[in-house]
Structures are given as C-alpha cells and as structure tokens.
C-alpha cells in the first residue's frame, strides 16, 4: 500500500517555478508482450521537483481568494479558482466540491466582491504541459509545449480561515524556505567540486522534511547559483518585513484611534481633563505603547498633556 505523502507548505513563487516531474517507483513490475519485465510507473508516486530542494506530491497553501467559478461538466460539479499569497498566485481545481465544503461556504466563496475571503487548501500538486492552439488549414489543433507547464492544485480539502491563520502559515512557510535556501547556498561550492557528479549524500533533513538538494541541482543546474539564491532570499525577506510592518502600523493606528475616542468619551460629561492614571486603567495595552500613543496624539494636536492629566482638543481631520 502506498503511503500518503505529507503536504508541504509552499509559497506560490516556489510552486510556479517547479517544472520538473519525478516518479518514485513502488517496485511494482509488469511484463511486455515478449515477457520482458519492467518497472511499472502507473502505480508510482508522482512528484514535482522545485529549484529549492522540495520534492512535492501534496501541498498546503493559504491565501486570499481572487476567483472561484464553476466550470461546465456533465458529470460532476466542478470549480476552478485562484488564490494569492505574498509572492504571487496559485490556481486550483476541484470536482464534487459539495463533498469537501458546505454549500453555504461555497456561496461565500463565489462572491468575494467588497470583502476578503482567505482559504487554506490541501491537495495534489499537478504539473501538466500547457497547450497552444495552432491553425492547420482552417482547423485548430492543440499542440503540447513540453517546456511550458501549467501548475495547479487538485483540491482535497479547503477551509475558509481568517487573516491571523494566514499570517501564521506565511511565517512558517517563509522560515522553511529560507532554511532550505541557506542550506543549498552553503553546499553549492561542494557540489560544484564534484564535476557534475551528484550524490544524495548532500541531501539533508530540515524541519522534518528532506531537502533534495541533489535532485534540484541535477534538474536546475543552469539556474542554481549563489547570486540567484541570494536574490530570492533578499526579495523574500524584504517582502515579508514590509508586509508585517504594514500590519503593525495598522494595529498601532487602530490603538491610537481607540485611545483618542476613550479620552473624548471620558471628558464629554463636563470634565475638561482626565487624570492619566484613570485613562491607563481604561485601556488594555502595555505602558510603553500607552506612553507612545499619548505622545503621538499630543504632537498631532488632538490632546493636550497637562500637569494634572489629559485634555481632548479635537480631530486633526476636522479641527473640531
């Protein structure tokens, strides 16, 4: 019995750069018409090899739902969709979707206008040669392009999740990828000294999963170099830092606004001033953040910090 593969957390930028198939044979043999035995790949496990050491059969991805539409199918209810994470987009397909998720959730996914829908998906990593349509005496002919691929997920499970779940997934997936990039970068010099000979002794288990450096190097030899890996790492670090900085800024803005509103409420009953320690008991934030927020409001001219406490002045936007 074939063991079910563990799903890899994978970012879209790695998902879409994987374009090499790998079939791990299960030891099953068949015979041809002449009685010669051969390894039967029909029952083998299909993987996709990525440039960053992942040999992937199933994936776990998370992101904002950009589209989710039904497709024409006479046999089953089928849908296609696109989700985006910090690094790009991933396509997914599914059939018999009502067996995977409740019908009310399907309706929620169909209409994303004006609101954010984030989904977590587990499924098979599918890699198929894309096709082009060429005219032949007035007849359209589909031709396979062996060097151009369509990557998508064949959905097994899907859940609608919140932004905090996405943030946790993003950090875990980011740190895993950075660890693999660092490992590969450190071993590039070693593998280049082998003069083309690649050994699986260079592979390593990181965060519970094997980094298949030898497979990736063999398949992406023209791509993998120190500069490429460092460029990818730097771009990832900058994107993740910027993303979480923006979240922190929004949280701080919301906290600042809530403190200002509370000052206004506490001074609106005839009190022109409120003791600082009274306000401190009203808001559940750290002392350092509390002091910083008061300084910001004071500098903006929205409150006045006096010897005895705090006075509400007005909103900067309206000067009231």
DAQUIJO-V384510 format. One record per backbone hydrogen bond with DSSP energy under -1.0 kcal/mol. NH is the residue of the N-H (numbers start at 1). CO is the residue of the C=O. If there is no record, write none. Layout:
BEGIN
NH & CO
NH & CO
END
This chain:
BEGIN
8 & 58
10 & 60
15 & 11
16 & 12
18 & 14
22 & 47
24 & 45
30 & 38
32 & 36
35 & 32
38 & 30
40 & 28
44 & 41
45 & 24
47 & 22
48 & 56
49 & 20
50 & 54
53 & 50
56 & 48
59 & 123
60 & 8
61 & 121
63 & 119
64 & 84
65 & 117
66 & 82
67 & 82
69 & 80
71 & 78
79 & 94
80 & 69
81 & 92
82 & 67
83 & 90
84 & 64
85 & 88
90 & 83
92 & 81
93 & 153
94 & 79
96 & 77
99 & 96
100 & 97
101 & 97
106 & 102
107 & 103
108 & 104
109 & 105
110 & 106
111 & 107
115 & 112
119 & 63
120 & 159
121 & 61
122 & 157
123 & 59
124 & 154
125 & 57
126 & 152
128 & 150
130 & 148
132 & 143
134 & 141
136 & 139
139 & 136
141 & 134
143 & 132
145 & 130
148 & 145
150 & 128
152 & 126
153 & 91
154 & 124
155 & 93
156 & 122
157 & 122
159 & 120
161 & 118
166 & 162
167 & 163
168 & 164
169 & 165
170 & 166
171 & 167
172 & 168
173 & 169
174 & 170
175 & 171
176 & 172
177 & 173
178 & 174
179 & 175
180 & 176
181 & 177
182 & 178
183 & 179
184 & 180
185 & 181
186 & 182
187 & 183
191 & 187
192 & 188
193 & 189
195 & 192
197 & 194
202 & 199
203 & 200
204 & 211
206 & 209
209 & 206
211 & 204
212 & 53
213 & 211
216 & 212
217 & 213
218 & 214
219 & 215
220 & 216
223 & 220
224 & 220
229 & 225
230 & 226
231 & 227
232 & 228
233 & 229
234 & 230
235 & 231
236 & 232
237 & 233
238 & 234
239 & 235
240 & 236
241 & 237
242 & 238
243 & 239
244 & 240
245 & 241
246 & 242
247 & 243
248 & 244
249 & 245
250 & 246
251 & 247
252 & 248
253 & 249
254 & 250
255 & 251
256 & 252
257 & 253
258 & 254
259 & 255
260 & 256
261 & 257
262 & 258
263 & 259
264 & 260
265 & 261
266 & 262
267 & 263
274 & 310
279 & 275
280 & 276
281 & 277
282 & 279
283 & 279
285 & 283
290 & 286
291 & 287
292 & 288
293 & 289
294 & 290
295 & 291
296 & 292
297 & 293
298 & 294
299 & 295
300 & 296
302 & 297
303 & 297
304 & 311
306 & 309
310 & 274
311 & 304
313 & 302
314 & 302
319 & 315
END
